[in-house]
Amino acid sequence: MSKLGRRRFLVYSSATVATSMLLKACATGEETVNTEDGIKVGILHSLSGTMAISETTVVDAEMLAIDEINAAGGILGKKIIPVKEDGASDWPTFAEKAAKLIDKDKVVTVFGCWTSASRKAVLPVFESKQHMLWYPVQYEGQECSNNIFYTGAAPNQQIEPAVDWLLENKGKSFFLVGSDYVFPRTANTIIKEQLKAKGGKTVGEDYLPLGNTEVTAIITKIKAALPNGGVIFNSLNGDSNVAFFKQMQGAGLTPDKYPVMSVSIAEEEVRQIGTEYLKGHYAAWNYFQTVESPANDKFVKAFKAKYGEDRVTNDPMEAAYIMVYLWKQAVEAAGTTDIEAVRKAAVGQEFDAPEGKVKMAPNHHISKTVRIGQVREDGLFDIVSSTKGAVDPIPWNQYVPETKGYACDWTDPNKGGKYKKA
């Protein structure tokens, strides 16, 4: 793991509660019973390891939402009690901690994960126990679980619009670089199909193990494949980005000729890697701190008041913040924390989010505005492109032949997680 001088690792201890809590299995259809003191929820993210650079910040956002809700009186007259666990950037650990939160801590829902590898690791736990996970990060799609609510972008709300913008504004030749796990590989499968359909060209593709910082070989391949410049689509995660952008600059691959479009680099990563290495490059998200709206002004002000004026907000943090509120609204609409009742009540929930109004769709993903940002001198993003309104989520990709024509609808038992549209 690379050492980053400005990184601040946050170490969290699990919340403890003096009184016991009884949670009846949701499979029985019986209502969840909570302690008199409050409603336990799980928070499961990497607080250590290579992904801590990103995941500790979403914990901050989730805690801000919980604190705000508790200060306003809680939910159904009870305070939220967060129980934090460290996935430690290790996927089996995520699965182990998810089971602990459900079985031992008796939480009524879990807010957690960042990488798709961690989400895939915990998915069987939530499905086998008929429990509920809220997931806040953009991902590769090709999944639609009744046990997960996804508040980050599906590919048609981030990856695909980014490719369209690059084709129109930056060039037709793409080199794809990513971390070696499910999200980057699936994302690049989508990108290659999209480029074929729209007249672009994939000139190279390479991967690094998550956390690996040996990027010299990739830089050499980029220079060979794009001797006169071209687009680099970046789905690296964690510490690998530190070495990648520093060596890109060191090799003279500057954004005027080699623009990098990232889908996992946001304001916090820019701050920690160093603006001098990222200025002029691009990122595709649904939210940037520079979004101009009353809801965002309130969010940014509250976050800085709690954590410090030097802190920044970003897309996964915003998605993490709003998912706590969407869950709260679903609980209040259901009048109970019973998981099945909350699951049904969550569909259709709307929220005036910092990114703009969002709505939970029957496929358990939310509508989202799509934005392209360019890193500027102060480490924030100039928004250079934005959709006029929210884009509906499409989890099953329509460029990939195997999933073209498929959709998801958990409100219709005849459709469910994957059905062929007429």
N, C-alpha and C positions, 0 to 999 in steps of 0.2 A: 504494500500500500504506500503511495507517495505521501510525503510529508508536506503539508501546506501550512505555511506559517500563520496565515490569518484565520485558519479554520478554528472554530470554537465547537468542540464536542460538548454536547449537552448530555448529562447523565441524569437519568430519571429513576426514581425509586417507585415501586408499585404502591398505589394507594391502598391503605388498609382500613377496614371498617370494623368497629368493635362488635357490632351486632351481626348475627348471621342473616343470610337471605335465602329464601326458598324460591326455587324456579322450577315450576312444573314443566315437563317436556311438552314442547309445542305440538309434537305429533299427536298428543292426546286431545288437542283442541281446547285444553283448559287454560284459563287466564294465568299470566305470569303474576307471581306474588313477590313484592319487593319489601325491603326492610322499611321501618318507619323513617329511617334517616334519609333514604333516597333511592334512586334508580341507578344501578350499576351499568356502566357501558365500558367496553374494552377499547383500548387504544393500542394498536399493534403496528409499530414501525421500527426501522433500523435506527437505533440510537448509538450504534457503534459499527465499525467496519466501513467498507468502501462507499456504501450508500448513505452514511450518516450526513455527508455534505448536503444532501437534498432532503432526507426524510425528517431530520430533527425540526426543520422549519414547518412542516405540515402539522407536526404535533403542536407547535406553538399556535398555529391557526385554529386547530380543533379546540385547544384549551381556551383560546379567546372566546370562541362561540359558546362553549360550556359556561365559562364565567359570566358572560353576558346574559345567558338564559337563566342561570341561577340567581343573578342579581335582580332579574325581573320577576322572580317568583318561582322559577323552576318549571316543571312540567306536571300537570295534574296535581299540583300542590306539593310536589316532591322535588328535591334538589337532585341534580345529576352527579353521580359519583364516578369519576374516571378511574379505571384500573389500567395502568400502563405496563406494557411488556416490550422487551427489546428483541426484535427479530434478528438483530446482529448481522444483517446482510448475508444471512445463511438460510436457504430455502427450507430445509428440514426443520430448522429452529422455528421458522414461522408457523409451520404446521403444528409443531409441538405446543407452541404458545397459544395458538388459536384454540386447540383442544382444552388447554388449561383454563383459558378465559371462559369457555362455555361450560365445562364440566365442574371445575373447582370454584371459580369466582362467580359463576351463575350470572354473567352479564346478559342483558336483554338484546344487545346488538354490539357489533364491533365496527370501529372505524379503523381502516388499516391498509397496509401494503403500499408499495410504490412500483417495483418492477413486476412485469408480467410473470416472471419466474416465481416470485413470492405469492402472487395471486393464484397461479396454477397449483402451487403447493398446498395452499389452504382450501382451495375450492372443494376437494373431496370431503374435508372436515365439515364445512358448512352444509354441504348437500346431504351427507350421511346423517347429520344431526338436525336437519331442517332448521338451520339457524340463519342469521342475517349478517352480511358484510356490506359496508359502504366503502367504495373504492374511489379515490379522488384523482387519479392520474390518467392522462391520455394514454391510449393503448392501441394495440394492433387490430382490435375487433376479432371477428371469427369466433365469437363466444357470446352466449346470451343465457345467463343463469337466472333461475327464479330466486336464487338465494343471494344474489348480488345486485346492488344498485350502483351504477357507474356514473359518477359525476364529472369525470374527465372526458376528453373528446374521443369519439369514435374516429376511424380514419377519414371518413368523409367530412369531418369537422376540423381536421388539422393537416394530415399528411397529404391527402389528395388536393386540397386547395393550395397548399404550399408548392406542390409540383406544378400545378397550373400556372401559378404566379411566376415561378422560375422559368418555365417554358416561354412565357410571354415577355419576361423582362430581363432574363440573365443568360439564356442559351439553351441549346438542345442536348448537349453532351453532359452526362451525369456520372460522377464516381460516387459509389455508395460505401459508406464506412459505418460500422456499428459494433456494439458489444455482442459477444457470442451467446445469445440466448433468444428466447422465443419472440420478444417484441421486435428487435431489429431485423431478425431474419424474416418474420412475417411481413413487417412493414416494407422491407425491400422487395419481397415477392409482389406486393401490391404495386409498388412504384414501378417495377420492371414491366408489369402488365399495362399500367397506365401510360408509360412512355411509349410502349409499342402501339397503343391505341391512338396516341396523339402526336406521333412523329418525332419523339425524342429518342435518345440512344443511351444505353448503359455501357460505359467504356471500361468500368472496373467495379469490383465489389470485394471488400475485405472486412474481417472481423477480428476483434481482440477479446480474449477472455475478460470477463467483468473484473475490473480492478487492475488489469494489466496496464503498464505504462510504457511498454516497449513499442513505440509508435514509429520508429525510424523506417522500418520496412514499408509501412503504409504510405508514409510521405514520399518515399522513393517511387512507389507504384503510381501514386497520383501524378507526380511530375512526368513519369514515362507515358502514362495514358492521356494526360492533358498537357502536352508541352507548351501549348499556346494559351493555356487557361481554360476554365470551364467550371461547371457547378459541382460542388461537393455537398451531398446530402448526408447529414451526420445524425446517427442515432446511437452514438456512444452514451454511456451512462456512468455516473460516479467519477472516480479519480482519473480515469482514462482521459477525460476531457482536459484536465490540467496539462498533461504532457502533450496532448494533441495540438492544442492551440498555441502553446509555447513553441513547439517545434515547427508548426506551420509558419509562424512568423520568422523563426530563425532560418528557415529554408527559403525565405523570400516569397512565400505563397500568400500574397496580400489580398484583401477582399475586393480590390478593384478588378483583379484578373481571376481570382479563385474565391468567389463568394461561397461561404459555408452557410447552409440552411440547417439549423438544429431544431430538434423536436424534444430535447430534454435539457436544454440550456435556458435558464430564465434569470431573473434579476439576482437571485441569491447566488447562483453559480457564477455569474459575471463578477459579482462582488468578491467572491472567494478566489476565483482564478486570476482576476486582474483585468480591469477595463482595457489596459494597454494592449492586451493580446486579443481582445474580442471586438474592439471598436470597428464598426463598418460591416460586421457580419450580421446574419439574420436569424430570426427564430419565428416559428409559427406556433401560436397559442390562441386561446380564446380570451385571455385576460392579460393585460399588462398594468403595472402600477400607474402608468400614464393615461389610462382610460379616464375620460372626463365625464363624471356623473355624480350626482349627490350621494348615491349609494356607495360609490367607490371612495369619495372623499371621506365619508364616515368610517368606512372600513380601514383605510390607510391611517387615518388619525387615531382610531382606537388601537390599532396594532402598534403604532409607534409609541403611543402613550403607555402601553403595557410593557413593551420590550426594548424601547430605546429609539431615539430619533435617527440613529445610524442604520437601523434595520430597514429592509426592503420587503415588499410583498411580491408574490408571483402567482402564476397560474395554478399550480398544484395546491398552493396554500389557499387560494381563493376557492377552489373546488372542494377542499377539505373543510373550510369554514362554512360554505353553504350547505354541505351535505348534513352537517349537524342540525342546521335549521330545517332542512327538508324532512329529516327524521322526526324532529320535534313536532312539526306540523302534522305529520302522519299519525303520530301518537295521539295528539290532541283531537284529530279528526276521528280516530278510532275509539277514543275514550279509554284506552287501555294500552299497556305495553306488550300485550299478547302478540307474538311475532306474526302469526298468520293474519291477524286483523290489521296490523301495521303495514304488512306487505301489500294488502289490498288497498289500504287508504293512501299509500305513498304515490300510486299512479294518479297522475293528474295534478299533483301538488305544484304550485307555482311559487316563485320567490323573486323578489326584486333584488337580484344579485349585483355585486360590484361590476361584473362583466356585462350586465344587462339582464332583462327578465329571462328566467329559465322555467322550463316545465318538464316534469317527469313523464316520459312516454310509456306506453304499454310494454315496450321492450326493455324497461328498467334503465334506460339511458336518458339524458336530458338534452333538450334543444339548447344550442350554444351559438353565439356570435363567433365568427372566424376572423382572426387578425394576423397580419404579418408585421413584425417589428424589426427595426435595425438598431443595433447597439450604438449608443452615442457616448459622448465624452464623460458624462457623469455616471455611466453604468446603467442608466435606464434605457428604455426603448422608444424611439420615434415610431409611431404606428403609420406604416406606409400603405397599408391596405386593410380594408375592413368590409365585411358583408353588411348590407343595409339592416339586416335583422338576424334573428336566431335561425340556425340551420337545424332541421330535424335529424336525429341520429339514425345511422344505418349500420348496425353491427356486422351483418353478413355482407362481405365486400362484393361490389357489383363489377369489378374489373377481373377478379380471379374467377376462372371458368367454373371451378368446383362449387362456388357459392353464389354465382350470378343468378338472380331471380329468387333468392331465398330471403325470408324476413322472420321476425320474432314478435309474438304478441302473447304476453302472459295473462291477459284479461279474457282470452278465448281458449277454453280447454281443447278445442279442436285444432288449435294452431301451436301454442306453446313456444318452445325455444327455437324451433327451426321448421319453417313450412315453406312450400313452394307457392309463390304468388301466382294468382290466375293471370 
